[in-house]
């Protein structure tokens, strides 16, 4: 069973599935005391969700790719992030509700640092279709900027460490197609599904 405090800690890995963290790094990023962070990290390690390595006196934690359900945990985390994001932005989900491609938000809106004049940066992975999202956005008074990626192009740019793709991976909220997005990143980081 994964507790809410565990979700708070695991959400940090959504910016980089292959990344590592240590306890002090989480102070200020999650709403837990340093002791609660240490206990939660130890609990996640004992459940097999995280693995650790020591570097001097500091213990670094990363996702345990040998844990059989780790990818499902990551999908749950991405969906939890999406739910948090869409509770205040229902109109955005309404605009893209009929799209079956991978649709996500990146930039200031994904970081929750947007200004009143900020446009919504959207990425779509899949075949480019003739869909006028600008008109739909204007119905809800939302200025939308869309970046389209073919699936092969996305994988190539991800491998080449393209700046825009790196920004999307680091700060994203996947609105639709969560499992497909996680599968693409997972195969990039770990080479398997």
Secondary structure, DSSP 4 states (H G I P E B T S, - for coil): ---HHHHHHHGGGGG-TT-EE-HHHHBTTBSS-HHHHHHHHHHHHHHTSEEEEEETTEEEEEE-TTSTTHHHHHHHHHHHHHHHHHTS-HHHHHHTTT--SEEEEETHHHHT---TT--EEEEEES------HHHHHHHTT--EEEEEE-HHHHHHHHHTT-HHHHHHHHSEEEEE-HHHHHHHHHHHHHS--
